[in-house]
Amino acid sequence: MRLHPLSIITGIFAMLRQFLGFIVVAVALALMGERERSSPIDLLFWFVFPVVLSIVASGISYLSTHFQLTPEAAILDTGIIWKRRRMVPRARVQEVHLTQNFIQRVLGIVEVKIEGAGSTGSEITLSGVGQEDAESIRAQLTGSHPAFVYQRPEPPEYSLSVGRIVWASLLENRALLVVVGLVGVMMPFLENDRARSRLVDLLFKASSQIDPRGWAFLLVSILVVGWIASVAMGLWQFYGFEIKKHPKGLQITHGLVNLVTRVISVRRVQQVIVAQGLLYRIFRLHSVRVKAAGVEVSEKVVSGQGFLSPAATDGEVPDLVRLVFPEAEEADVGEWRPLSRLAPWIGAVGTLLSVAFLPLVAWFLANLIDAATEGTLRSRLPALFDERFWYVSGGLALLAALVSFGRTRTIRYRQAGGLLQWRRGQVSRLSLTSPVSRLQFVEVSQSPLERWFRTASTTCAFPGTEISIEILPTEAATELRDQCLDVRSQHPGRGV
């Protein structure tokens, strides 16, 4: 099977996007070079060369790409001179994503990404195939039978309204990204001395002419631009977000311009992560993500990958967890247990010692270098030999210890209904849930401080993730280990 012929067009645009930064920098250098005037032919070259190279590369990629599905595996052959074959066994297929950007939606083709359980590189990406072929590939890889024809289930199990997306995007104001983007665009122009001096003069003039109200207006404008950009990014990524049942797990669809359809294999999900930042907590919203065996999932909202919901309400979170782990309903009756009473103090002391250790090492190395260089370092880095250095370092160490103390006091855990759950936080909250039936190993360890105070830590490792419950009473740590092993022994062969 070959790619769709129209994939050449999408390949050209994809290559040009890679060359965009090169074109901008090259044109900027040509316009701002030592010559007063740049030849139009020189400027035309910087545009024509990437286009020709993109056309040639896209054509070669189309001619050299072959895909086939066998009863055992999905196989992708690429290359003309250096040939390469990539195989993903059907039994190891983790997810099948169908993605359409704006150009692909206009041309009526789909990008298919087949992810296999394993390390980076265990995936196959088809840059452009027909809609029917894409649905057929996904049906054969995710259905119970090779001839299985997938029918879209109705209605969705979960959907996200436009208002919720806008509200969550406002809470995720990305004004910093806007500022960084503007600085990045200006950097090539600042390489020229004349442009840099003009910018400095402009800033001095602006600072002398703009009153405090003007600066306040400028800051508010930046925040507003950040909010607008954040809302646009949220709608671009999560518009039409919905979750539906699928024979292999859950099908998630979202995207305003770039339509993304992916199937999460529930049997390979190892952990559900529920996070709630300060602003999210004020408005009672949560971000819910999953971690699957062998798949690295980005934690950034802008990626969209791995999300069960970027903005779920308090009542929706338990339902989303039950979509992945049906046994969560039984786990809700379990009692949350605290850590040892000494846990906040042990955690604070450990944090204080670890944070204070770094400035001590820096000061010791600085003295050695200063002695070896006959005192030249003391004149270059006077702050390391100043009393303020120790005041600042001590203050930071104490602040870190206080944060650790308060955070450790809020940690709770429970093992019930076949699930191990851990949570922490008062200002911002985080909750982890993993099925004990997929436990790989459990470890009980003791640090020097824990041995002194007769406490221990229990670490439960799952494929690709873990839950570590630190500073438990020794008896409680051992009891938790035995409980997890008992549950695991009832489900042999469920490693992934």
C-alpha positions in Angstrom: 0.0 0.0 0.0 1.3 3.4 -1.0 0.5 6.8 0.5 -2.2 9.0 -1.1 -0.7 11.0 -4.0 -1.9 14.2 -2.3 0.4 13.5 0.6 3.1 15.0 -1.6 1.4 18.4 -1.1 1.2 18.0 2.7 4.8 16.9 2.7 5.9 20.0 0.9 4.1 22.2 3.4 5.6 20.2 6.3 9.1 20.6 4.9 8.6 24.4 4.4 7.5 24.7 8.0 10.8 23.2 9.0 12.6 25.7 6.8 10.6 28.7 8.1 13.1 29.7 10.7 16.0 29.3 8.3 14.2 31.6 5.7 13.4 34.3 8.3 17.0 34.4 9.6 18.5 34.3 6.1 16.4 37.1 4.8 17.0 39.2 7.9 20.8 38.7 7.5 20.6 39.6 3.8 18.7 42.8 4.5 20.8 43.8 7.5 24.2 42.8 6.1 27.1 45.0 5.5 25.9 45.7 1.9 23.6 48.7 1.8 21.4 46.9 -0.8 20.8 43.3 -1.3 20.2 41.8 -4.7 16.6 40.6 -5.5 18.1 37.5 -6.9 19.8 36.8 -3.6 16.6 37.2 -1.7 14.7 35.1 -4.2 17.2 32.3 -3.7 16.4 32.0 0.0 12.7 31.4 -1.0 13.2 29.2 -4.1 15.8 26.9 -2.7 13.7 25.6 0.3 10.7 25.2 -2.0 12.6 23.1 -4.6 14.2 21.1 -1.8 10.9 20.4 -0.2 9.3 19.3 -3.5 12.2 16.9 -4.2 12.2 15.5 -0.6 8.4 15.0 -0.5 8.4 13.3 -3.9 11.2 10.9 -2.8 9.4 10.2 0.5 6.2 9.3 -1.4 7.9 7.0 -3.9 10.0 5.2 -1.2 7.2 4.6 1.4 5.3 1.3 1.4 3.0 0.1 4.1 1.4 -3.3 4.7 -0.6 -5.1 7.3 0.1 -8.8 7.8 -1.7 -11.1 10.3 1.3 -10.7 12.6 2.4 -7.0 12.3 2.1 -3.6 10.7 5.2 -3.0 8.4 6.5 0.2 7.0 9.3 0.3 4.4 11.1 3.5 3.6 14.2 4.7 1.8 15.7 4.4 -1.7 19.4 4.2 -1.0 19.3 3.5 2.7 16.3 1.2 3.1 14.6 0.8 6.4 11.9 -1.5 7.7 9.9 -0.9 10.9 7.6 -3.5 12.3 5.0 -3.2 15.1 3.5 -6.5 16.2 -0.3 -6.4 16.3 -0.2 -7.6 19.9 1.9 -4.7 20.9 -0.2 -1.9 19.3 -0.9 0.6 22.0 -2.9 3.4 20.2 -3.9 4.4 16.7 -4.2 8.1 16.1 -6.0 9.7 13.1 -5.0 13.3 12.7 -6.0 15.9 10.1 -4.5 19.4 10.0 -6.1 22.1 8.0 -4.5 21.2 4.6 -5.2 17.5 5.1 -8.9 18.3 5.9 -9.1 20.3 2.6 -7.5 17.5 0.6 -9.5 14.8 2.3 -6.5 12.7 3.6 -5.6 11.6 7.1 -2.3 11.1 9.0 -2.2 7.8 10.7 0.1 7.1 13.7 0.4 3.6 15.1 2.0 3.5 18.5 3.4 0.3 19.9 4.3 -0.5 23.6 8.0 0.0 24.1 10.7 2.6 24.0 10.8 5.7 21.7 10.9 4.6 18.0 8.2 1.8 18.4 5.7 3.6 16.2 4.7 4.0 12.5 3.5 7.3 11.0 1.8 7.4 7.6 1.8 11.1 6.6 -1.2 10.9 4.3 -3.7 8.2 3.4 -7.3 8.3 2.2 -10.1 8.5 4.8 -11.5 5.0 4.0 -8.0 3.5 4.2 -7.3 5.2 7.5 -10.5 3.9 9.0 -9.7 0.4 7.7 -6.2 0.4 9.2 -7.5 1.5 12.6 -10.3 -1.0 12.4 -8.0 -3.9 11.6 -5.5 -2.9 14.3 -8.0 -2.1 17.1 -10.8 -4.5 16.3 -11.3 -8.0 17.6 -11.1 -9.4 14.1 -9.2 -8.4 11.0 -12.5 -8.0 9.1 -13.9 -5.9 11.9 -15.6 -2.7 10.6 -15.6 0.0 13.2 -18.8 1.9 13.8 -18.7 5.1 15.7 -20.5 4.7 19.0 -23.2 7.1 20.2 -23.6 9.0 22.4 -20.3 10.2 23.8 -19.4 9.2 27.3 -18.0 12.6 28.0 -17.8 15.9 26.1 -16.4 19.3 26.8 -18.4 22.5 26.1 -16.9 25.5 24.4 -17.6 27.6 27.4 -15.6 25.2 29.6 -12.7 25.3 27.2 -12.7 29.1 27.1 -12.8 29.3 30.9 -10.0 26.8 31.4 -7.9 28.7 28.7 -8.4 31.9 30.6 -7.0 30.3 33.7 -4.0 29.1 31.7 -3.1 32.6 30.5 0.0 32.2 28.4 1.2 35.8 28.3 4.7 34.6 28.9 4.6 32.6 25.7 3.6 35.7 23.7 6.4 37.8 25.2 9.0 35.0 24.5 7.7 34.7 21.0 8.1 38.4 20.4 11.6 38.3 21.8 12.4 35.3 19.6 11.2 37.2 16.4 13.3 40.2 17.3 16.5 38.3 18.1 17.8 38.0 14.5 17.3 41.8 14.0 19.3 42.6 17.2 22.4 40.9 15.7 22.9 44.2 13.8 24.5 47.0 15.8 22.5 49.7 14.1 19.2 47.9 14.9 20.2 47.2 18.4 21.1 50.9 19.0 17.9 52.0 17.5 15.9 49.7 19.8 17.8 51.0 22.9 17.1 54.6 21.9 13.4 53.7 21.4 13.2 52.2 24.8 14.8 55.2 26.5 12.4 57.5 24.7 9.4 55.4 25.6 10.4 55.3 29.3 10.8 59.0 29.4 7.5 59.8 27.6 5.2 57.1 29.1 3.8 57.9 32.6 3.0 55.2 35.2 -0.5 54.9 33.9 0.9 54.2 30.4 3.1 51.4 31.7 0.2 49.9 33.6 -1.9 50.0 30.4 1.0 48.3 28.6 1.2 45.5 31.2 -2.6 45.0 31.1 -2.5 44.9 27.3 0.1 42.1 27.5 -2.1 40.1 29.8 -5.1 40.6 27.6 -3.1 39.5 24.5 -2.0 36.5 26.6 -5.6 35.7 27.4 -6.7 36.0 23.8 -3.8 33.8 22.7 -4.6 31.3 25.4 -8.2 31.0 24.4 -7.3 30.7 20.8 -4.8 27.9 21.6 -7.4 26.1 23.8 -10.1 26.2 21.1 -7.6 25.2 18.5 -6.6 22.1 20.5 -9.7 21.0 22.4 -12.7 22.2 20.4 -15.2 19.3 20.1 -13.5 17.3 22.8 -15.4 14.1 23.4 -14.8 10.6 24.7 -16.6 7.5 23.3 -16.5 3.8 24.0 -14.4 1.7 21.7 -13.8 -2.1 21.4 -10.2 -1.5 22.4 -10.8 1.1 25.1 -11.7 4.8 24.7 -11.8 6.9 21.6 -10.9 10.6 22.1 -11.6 13.2 19.4 -10.8 16.9 19.5 -9.5 19.8 17.4 -10.8 22.9 15.7 -8.6 22.9 12.6 -6.3 19.9 13.2 -8.8 17.1 13.9 -7.2 14.4 16.2 -8.8 11.0 16.8 -7.0 8.6 19.1 -7.8 5.4 20.8 -6.5 4.7 24.3 -6.1 1.0 25.1 -7.6 0.9 28.7 -5.8 -2.4 29.5 -2.5 -0.6 29.1 -3.3 2.4 31.2 -1.2 2.3 34.3 -2.1 5.5 36.1 -4.7 8.3 36.2 -3.3 11.7 37.2 -5.7 14.3 38.5 -4.1 17.8 39.0 -5.7 20.9 40.3 -3.7 24.2 40.4 -4.6 27.2 42.6 -6.8 28.9 40.0 -8.3 25.6 39.0 -9.2 24.9 42.6 -10.8 28.2 43.1 -13.1 27.5 40.1 -13.4 23.7 41.0 -11.8 22.4 37.8 -9.3 19.6 37.3 -7.0 18.3 34.6 -7.2 14.5 34.2 -4.4 12.7 32.3 -3.4 9.0 31.9 -0.1 7.2 31.6 0.1 4.1 29.5 2.7 1.4 29.4 5.5 2.1 26.9 4.1 5.5 25.8 5.6 8.8 26.9 2.8 11.3 27.5 3.4 15.0 27.6 2.1 16.8 30.6 1.6 20.1 28.8 -1.9 21.3 28.1 -1.0 22.5 24.6 0.0 19.0 23.4 -3.4 17.5 24.2 -1.9 14.0 24.3 -2.9 11.8 27.2 -5.8 14.0 28.4 -9.1 12.5 29.6 -10.2 16.1 30.2 -8.3 19.4 30.4 -11.1 20.9 32.5 -13.3 18.5 34.4 -15.6 19.5 37.3 -15.6 17.9 40.7 -18.5 15.6 39.8 -16.9 14.5 36.5 -13.6 13.4 37.9 -14.9 10.1 39.5 -16.8 9.2 36.3 -13.6 9.8 34.2 -11.6 7.6 36.5 -14.2 4.9 36.3 -14.1 5.0 32.5 -10.5 3.7 32.8 -10.7 1.7 36.0 -14.2 0.3 36.6 -13.1 -0.9 40.0 -12.8 2.7 41.2 -16.3 2.6 42.5 -15.4 0.0 45.0 -12.2 1.9 46.0 -14.2 5.0 46.9 -15.4 3.3 50.1 -11.8 2.8 51.3 -10.4 5.0 54.1 -7.6 7.5 53.4 -4.6 7.0 55.7 -2.1 9.6 56.8 1.7 9.2 56.9 3.6 8.9 60.2 3.2 11.8 62.6 6.9 12.5 62.3 6.7 12.6 58.5 6.4 16.4 58.1 9.3 16.9 60.4 11.5 14.3 58.8 10.6 15.6 55.3 11.4 19.2 56.4 14.8 18.2 57.9 15.7 16.2 54.8 14.8 19.1 52.5 16.6 21.6 54.6 19.8 19.5 54.6 19.6 18.8 50.8 19.0 22.4 49.9 21.6 23.8 52.3 24.2 21.3 50.9 24.4 23.0 47.5 25.6 26.5 48.7 28.1 24.8 51.0 29.5 22.9 48.1 29.6 26.0 45.9 31.3 28.0 48.7 33.9 25.2 49.3 34.7 24.9 45.5 34.9 28.6 45.2 37.5 28.8 48.0 39.6 26.1 46.3 39.5 27.8 43.0 40.2 31.2 44.6 43.3 29.8 46.3 44.5 28.1 43.1 44.1 31.4 41.1 45.7 33.5 43.8 42.6 35.4 44.8 41.3 36.4 41.3 38.0 34.6 41.8 37.2 36.7 44.9 37.3 39.8 42.8 35.1 38.3 40.1 32.6 36.6 42.3 32.4 38.6 45.5 28.8 37.4 46.2 30.1 33.9 47.1 32.3 35.4 49.9 29.7 37.9 51.1 27.4 37.4 54.2 24.4 38.1 52.1 25.1 34.8 50.2 24.6 32.9 53.4 21.5 34.9 54.4 19.9 34.2 51.0 20.9 30.5 51.0 19.6 30.0 54.5 16.4 31.8 53.7 15.8 29.6 50.6 16.6 26.4 52.6 14.1 27.4 55.3 11.5 28.3 52.7 11.9 24.9 51.0 11.7 23.1 54.4 8.5 24.9 55.2 6.9 24.0 51.9 8.0 20.4 52.4 6.5 20.4 55.9 3.1 21.7 54.7 3.0 19.5 51.7 3.9 16.3 53.6 1.2 17.0 56.1 -1.5 16.7 53.4 -0.3 13.4 51.9 -2.9 10.5 52.2 -3.0 7.1 50.6 -5.3 4.0 50.5 -5.4 0.6 48.9 -9.0 -0.6 48.2 -11.0 -2.1 45.4 -7.8 -3.3 43.7 -6.6 0.3 43.3 -3.7 2.1 45.0 -4.4 5.8 45.4 -2.2 8.7 46.6 -3.0 12.4 47.0 -1.5 15.5 48.4 -1.9 19.3 48.5 -4.0 22.0 50.0 -3.2 25.0 47.7 -2.6 22.9 44.6 -3.6 19.3 44.6 -2.4 16.1 42.9 -3.9 12.7 42.9 -2.5 9.4 41.5 -4.5 6.2 40.9 -3.0 2.9 39.7 -4.4 -0.7 39.5 -2.6 -3.1 41.8 -3.3 -5.9 39.4 -0.6 -4.5 37.1 2.1 -4.1 39.8 5.6 -5.0 38.6 7.3 -4.9 42.0 7.0 -3.4 45.4 9.9 -2.1 47.5 10.2 -1.1 51.1 13.3 1.1 51.8 14.7 3.2 54.7 16.8 6.3 54.5 19.2 7.1 57.5 16.6 9.5 58.9 13.8 7.0 58.5 15.9 4.3 60.2 16.5 6.6 63.1 12.8 7.3 63.5 11.7 3.8 62.7 9.8 4.7 59.6 10.0 3.4 56.0 8.9 4.2 52.4 6.9 1.9 50.1 7.4 2.2 46.4 5.0 0.4 44.0 6.3 0.2 40.5 4.0 -0.2 37.4 5.0 -0.3 33.7 6.3 3.2 33.0 5.4 4.8 36.3 5.3 4.3 40.1 3.7 5.5 43.3 6.0 6.2 46.2 4.6 6.5 49.7 7.3 7.9 52.0 7.8 8.1 55.7 5.3 5.5 56.9 5.5 3.6 60.2 7.5 0.5 59.5 4.5 -1.7 60.3 2.2 0.3 58.0 4.8 0.1 55.1 5.1 -3.7 55.5 1.3 -4.1 55.7 0.9 -2.0 52.5 3.5 -4.1 50.7 1.8 -7.4 51.7 -1.7 -6.1 50.8 -0.5 -5.1 47.3 1.3 -8.4 46.8 -1.8 -10.3 47.8 -4.0 -8.4 45.3 -1.3 -8.9 42.6 -1.2 -12.6 43.2 -4.9 -12.8 42.4 -4.3 -11.4 38.9 -1.3 -13.3 37.4 -0.2 -12.2 33.9 -1.5 -8.6 34.1 1.8 -6.8 33.9 0.6 -4.4 31.2 
